[in-house]
Amino acid sequence: MKEVVQDDPTDITTDKLLNEINRIRLNSTQYCKDEFEDDWPDKDLMKMLRSDSKAPALNLNESLQNAALDHANDMATTGLTSHTGSDGSNFKERIERYALVGGYIYQSIVY
């Protein structure tokens, strides 16, 4: 009998996460059917996802990743949790170290 090996749900790579997000964005109704059927714990959220319109796929941005990683490493090193870096930088300044900024940008720190 062949051993069934399942993916470790704690092994989340950036590519896996982006793929799941884009599956939801591109066709949330189908995502709900494929993944949860009627076992979704939050029925109101399920209804919202099923009625939601399609959204364009997201792409990774190496410059934004680098700015975020720099700030995460800074917070880990200093033990500070803040939108302001230990050097006094704000998120716009950190992003501009790696890329030109055009349009609106926001920062979210999630733990």
C-alpha positions as CSV (number, residue, x, y, z in Angstrom):
1,M,0.0,0.0,0.0
2,K,1.4,3.4,-1.0
3,E,1.9,5.9,1.9
4,V,-0.2,9.1,1.5
5,V,1.9,12.1,2.2
6,Q,0.1,15.3,2.9
7,D,1.5,18.8,2.8
8,D,2.4,20.2,6.2
9,P,-0.1,23.0,6.8
10,T,2.5,25.0,8.7
11,D,4.9,25.0,5.7
12,I,3.7,28.1,4.1
13,T,5.9,29.6,1.5
14,T,5.4,32.9,-0.2
15,D,4.4,31.2,-3.4
16,K,1.8,29.0,-1.7
17,L,0.3,31.9,0.1
18,L,0.1,34.1,-3.0
19,N,-1.4,31.2,-4.9
20,E,-4.2,30.8,-2.3
21,I,-4.9,34.5,-2.2
22,N,-5.1,34.7,-6.0
23,R,-7.4,31.6,-6.1
24,I,-9.8,33.5,-3.8
25,R,-9.5,36.8,-5.7
26,L,-10.0,35.3,-9.2
27,N,-13.0,33.1,-8.3
28,S,-14.1,33.2,-4.7
29,T,-17.3,31.2,-5.5
30,Q,-15.3,28.3,-6.9
31,Y,-12.7,28.5,-4.1
32,C,-15.5,28.1,-1.5
33,K,-16.9,25.1,-3.4
34,D,-13.5,23.5,-3.9
35,E,-12.2,24.0,-0.4
36,F,-15.1,24.1,2.0
37,E,-18.4,23.0,0.5
38,D,-20.8,23.4,3.4
39,D,-18.1,23.0,6.2
40,W,-17.2,26.6,6.3
41,P,-17.2,27.8,10.0
42,D,-18.4,31.3,9.2
43,K,-21.6,31.2,7.1
44,D,-21.8,35.0,6.6
45,L,-18.2,35.1,5.3
46,M,-19.0,32.2,3.0
47,K,-22.0,34.1,1.6
48,M,-19.8,37.2,1.0
49,L,-17.1,35.2,-0.7
50,R,-19.6,33.5,-3.0
51,S,-21.2,36.8,-4.0
52,D,-17.9,38.7,-4.4
53,S,-16.8,39.8,-7.9
54,K,-13.5,38.8,-9.4
55,A,-10.4,40.8,-8.6
56,P,-7.1,40.8,-10.5
57,A,-4.3,38.5,-9.4
58,L,-1.6,39.9,-7.2
59,N,2.1,39.6,-8.0
60,L,5.0,39.6,-5.7
61,N,7.1,42.7,-5.6
62,E,10.7,42.1,-4.6
63,S,11.3,45.8,-3.7
64,L,8.3,45.7,-1.3
65,Q,9.4,42.4,0.1
66,N,12.9,43.8,0.8
67,A,11.6,46.9,2.5
68,A,9.3,44.7,4.7
69,L,12.0,42.3,5.5
70,D,14.4,45.1,6.5
71,H,11.7,46.5,8.9
72,A,10.9,43.0,10.3
73,N,14.6,42.4,11.0
74,D,14.9,45.8,12.6
75,M,12.0,45.2,14.9
76,A,13.3,41.7,15.8
77,T,16.7,43.1,16.6
78,T,15.5,46.0,18.7
79,G,12.5,44.3,20.2
80,L,10.4,47.4,19.2
81,T,7.0,47.0,17.6
82,S,6.4,50.2,15.6
83,H,5.7,51.6,12.2
84,T,8.8,53.8,12.8
85,G,12.2,52.1,12.2
86,S,14.9,52.4,14.8
87,D,16.6,54.9,12.4
88,G,13.5,57.0,12.5
89,S,12.3,55.9,9.0
90,N,8.7,55.6,8.1
91,F,7.3,52.9,5.7
92,K,7.4,55.3,2.7
93,E,11.1,56.0,3.3
94,R,11.9,52.3,3.7
95,I,10.1,51.4,0.4
96,E,11.8,54.3,-1.4
97,R,15.2,52.7,-0.5
98,Y,14.3,49.9,-3.0
99,A,11.7,51.4,-5.4
100,L,10.1,54.5,-6.8
101,V,6.7,55.1,-5.2
102,G,3.8,56.2,-7.4
103,G,0.3,56.3,-6.0
104,Y,-1.0,55.2,-2.6
105,I,0.9,53.0,-0.2
106,Y,0.0,51.6,3.1
107,Q,1.7,49.5,5.8
108,S,0.2,46.8,7.9
109,I,2.1,45.0,10.7
110,V,0.5,41.7,11.6
111,Y,1.7,39.4,14.3
